[in-house]
Amino acid sequence: MPGATTIRKRKTSVSRRRRGEVRLRSQNKKLLRWLDRWLATPEDHSEQWWSELEADFQRHPVSFRPTQAG
């Protein structure tokens, strides 16, 4: 299994780093900045909007599990 060696090497190199020194990929940094901006945005939906959304989810359940072919 050639992939197992690569994963083991990555795991070892990450575990040797001290806490707080793990580097983030640029895509992850971008995502974290976007999340910070999104969380700082004021909420402008009314209580009625949230109630209707919750009722819609109850009427039409959402599942993020993979579908099973059968």
C-alpha positions as CSV (number, residue, x, y, z in Angstrom):
1,M,0.0,0.0,0.0
2,P,1.9,3.0,-1.2
3,G,-0.6,5.5,0.3
4,A,-0.2,4.2,3.8
5,T,3.5,5.2,3.9
6,T,2.6,8.7,2.8
7,I,-0.1,9.1,5.5
8,R,2.2,7.7,8.2
9,K,4.9,10.1,7.2
10,R,2.5,13.1,7.3
11,K,1.1,12.0,10.7
12,T,4.5,11.7,12.1
13,S,5.7,15.1,10.9
14,V,2.5,16.8,12.2
15,S,2.8,15.1,15.6
16,R,6.4,16.3,16.0
17,R,5.4,19.9,15.7
18,R,4.6,21.8,18.9
19,R,1.0,22.9,19.5
20,G,0.2,26.1,17.7
21,E,2.9,25.7,15.0
22,V,0.7,23.7,12.6
23,R,0.6,25.6,9.3
24,L,-2.7,26.1,7.5
25,R,-3.1,25.8,3.8
26,S,-4.0,29.1,2.0
27,Q,-7.4,27.7,1.2
28,N,-8.1,27.0,4.9
29,K,-6.9,30.5,5.8
30,K,-9.3,32.0,3.2
31,L,-12.2,30.0,4.5
32,L,-11.5,31.0,8.1
33,R,-11.4,34.7,7.1
34,W,-14.7,34.3,5.3
35,L,-16.3,32.6,8.3
36,D,-15.1,35.4,10.5
37,R,-16.7,38.0,8.2
38,W,-19.9,35.9,7.9
39,L,-20.2,35.5,11.7
40,A,-19.7,39.3,12.1
41,T,-22.6,40.1,9.8
42,P,-25.7,41.2,11.7
43,E,-28.6,38.8,11.6
44,D,-31.5,40.4,9.6
45,H,-34.1,37.6,9.5
46,S,-37.2,37.9,11.6
47,E,-38.4,35.3,14.1
48,Q,-41.2,34.4,11.7
49,W,-38.6,33.7,9.0
50,W,-36.7,31.3,11.3
51,S,-40.0,29.6,12.3
52,E,-41.0,29.1,8.7
53,L,-37.5,27.7,7.9
54,E,-37.7,25.3,10.8
55,A,-41.2,24.2,9.7
56,D,-40.0,23.7,6.2
57,F,-37.1,21.4,7.4
58,Q,-39.7,19.4,9.4
59,R,-41.9,19.0,6.3
60,H,-38.9,18.2,4.1
61,P,-36.1,16.5,6.1
62,V,-32.6,16.9,4.9
63,S,-29.9,14.2,5.0
64,F,-26.3,14.6,4.3
65,R,-25.5,10.9,4.4
66,P,-24.5,9.2,1.1
67,T,-27.3,7.4,-0.7
68,Q,-27.2,3.6,-0.7
69,A,-27.6,1.8,-4.0
70,G,-29.6,-1.3,-3.6
